[in-house]
């Protein structure tokens, strides 16, 4: 097997299994409670989390674990390899019946993401990638778009951020509201969107898998200040992001600097 091939296969199997759990709850009655950070959680989140944990720990019992739905444990910081998971990114969309959510599974080695899988069980889109193995969408090779100009580029934006007015400065762009940051990154990686950015912090589990997908698809992703993304950190919050097909990246940075959005 090639490097990361087994890990990718396990991640794909785990994502499909967790996706089946999520899909099973999609049209059923379930409870919704608010976590301490005021984000929603449902039975689908928790059962999908357990499903992924069982798959990963059975295959790689010595690896570390970081998930939105598992209490964080300091021992992960001593591990070279850590699985970074969001069992249901886009819970708000899931609850509202908007089919823009996904199961996200990433593997990090020495702070660098090397395997990423994002699976939307509503649309049955499975995006998978690993270092050196390329990007696939439902098993077929995929890559970023060829869009070279900001004019005409399709920016995928967060509904929550738009509702808070965070995209009002950018209404001169073509902005499409899309749920789940992980799903946005997957779509951009496969050429179904051109770029996105966020000026608000994101958690590692929101973007770990998508970071692998973007890179494998030929795009570029950094934090909002243009710095490389590093994972399995003591503080799991990352300072926003810029993600694109690569060709648009310098123009996005220039735009954000021009509008005072990249000041440290």
Secondary structure, 3 states (H helix, E strand, C coil): CCCCHHHHHHHHHHHHHHHHHHHHHHCCCCCEEECCCCCEEEHHHHHHHHHHHHHHHHHCCCCEEEECCCCCCHHHHHCCEEEEEEEEECHHHHHHCCCCCEEEEEEEECCEEEEEEEEECCCCEEEEEECCCEEEECCEECCCCCCCCCCCCEEEECHHHHHCCCCHHHCCCEEEECCCHHHHHHHHHCCCCCEEEECCCEEHHHHHHHHHHHHHCCCEEECCCCCCCCCCCCCCEECCEEEECCCCHHHHHHHHHHCCCCCC
